Amino acid sequence: MSNPIVATLESGGTKMVAALARGPGEILFRESIPTTSPDETIARLIHFYQNAFSQTVQPEVLAIGTFGPAELDLQSPQYGFITSTPKPYWSQTDLVGPFKKALGLPVVFETDVAAALVGEAKWGAARGMEHVAYFTVGTGIGGSLMMGGRLIHGVGHSEMGHMRLARHPDDHFEGACPFHRDCLEGLASGTAMKKRWNVPAQELPADHPGWRIEAHYLAQACCNVLMVAPPERIILGGGVNHQPALLALVRDELRKLLNGYLNYDQLSGQLESYLVSPELGDDAGILGCVALGQQYLSLS
Amino acid sequence: MSNPIVATLESGGTKMVAALARGPGEILFRESIPTTSPDETIARLIHFYQNAFSQTVQPEVLAIGTFGPAELDLQSPQYGFITSTPKPYWSQTDLVGPFKKALGLPVVFETDVAAALVGEAKWGAARGMEHVAYFTVGTGIGGSLMMGGRLIHGVGHSEMGHMRLARHPDDHFEGACPFHRDCLEGLASGTAMKKRWNVPAQELPADHPGWRIEAHYLAQACCNVLMVAPPERIILGGGVNHQPALLALVRDELRKLLNGYLNYDQLSGQLESYLVSPELGDDAGILGCVALGQQYLSLS
């Protein structure tokens, strides 16, 4: 029996990717539209879904993975909203209500990074694992945590990009986060790298000392997640991690930081199987939402 | 109907406290014995339980909150063991098997700090809350996290004492952790304070600058837990937190660290209701185990 079809929305600050899909290799319809005003953007998305639904089996759920911050607490009157984003027009925008009303479907609402994590845990780099952490290092830095097969949210979703870190001794960059001088995002996001070195991260040569500094920060973030709630595997995604030399440096720094203190089997060797790259590539956002939607359907 | 009776074991490196109890004010039997060799200690504890059982209703569960590290993974052949502790004689000791066999009871096995957390969430400082973090700052530093009413363990239990932190600029102490120079435990445990100031923490005057440095580290640890998985409330327990001036300093440092980035209702004001002291006092260990045992019975 094939997996149920899911309507998906990868909701980003620059573009929205809507799709109907069943899993890897089974993306039936897909459309990417620019993120303009909420009214215009949502109307275009609803039009896409209605049109797609008329051409195939109607899905039973819409799963959204969104940029944040987002209100995920079902008890909150703001549930389903993008909350205090600096993105023009989108602060306090209801992203669930309009789709629910127009499409008559239940909506699963998570952060984009949580969706990516769930996709990787179903079909990608953490297949079959229950305890997984995922960092996405791009313009900003997001993180998500799954423990015992469940996404971990407390009074809100993870904000791993704003963990406080210790400075690399050679790093005198002032930090790129307007709230915190020395947080992970302020020191290690693509934005921080570009400001520090005056070139985009992707143009920094593989042997540039900036990569060792970057690894120092990413390893600290991994170390701290490990000490709070130890995952079986940590996935490092996002544009900055496209530098092939970086992953080995982060493993090396993390091994030094842990210094043999924890002796889980998972942490043996050079951490090759502990700290890994995502596997789902460009379809990660869609597939993450498919996995979220299918999880919802299997539980309901 | 009264709560079911639970056999409890607060397993510490210095002493073991065994009890039979139903809840606050209902501790029926209690005995404290020194932690010597595993054989001797466990034999004395079994004797206490058998004797107590003969005088009252036989409990249906034994709940243990232990010093660590401990193997909590039910799938592991080492489940129920104290693992690689530096404590003489106790490394690789089965703490569940002997009780199960001698008493014929199911055994719930958690860390001491997880037990304390569950007790505070049932009867103490986080009554009725689902998302709670607990730090105990004593000779070492332990931490535990509950999210959605469940204790969070991944491939192992939390080791929050070994999060990496940024140095306070005025702190040139070399650190007290043999594994990590700059981890929370190495910089902020009672052991670290005593080594840094040459007096035990409890003898440091309330206006000593050491408390501001201590608060700097504890606030960073709270900040990082908050960014990984935001609790509704954080409880700071343990001997070092007996200094009444400390809690306000930690709140102050945490407020500065967050700098308004998160706007949960819980984080409003001076964080008086966010960062709190435990309430269960000397009975916290016993009551935590009672809560764990009753949770087990209600689920089974």
Interface residues (C-beta under 8 A of the other chain):
Chain A: T83 S84 H131 G143 L145 M147 G148 R150 I152 H153 G154 V155 G156 H157 S158 E159 M160 G161 H162 M163 R164 L165 A166 R167 F179 H180 D182 Q220 C223 N224 V225 L226 M227 V228 A229 P230 P231 E232 L257 N259 G260 Y261 L262 N263 Y264 Q266
Chain B: T83 S84 H131 G143 L145 M147 G148 R150 I152 H153 G154 V155 G156 S158 E159 M160 G161 H162 M163 R164 L165 A166 R167 F179 H180 D182 Q220 C223 N224 V225 L226 M227 V228 A229 P230 P231 E232 L257 N259 G260 Y261 L262 N263 Y264 Q266
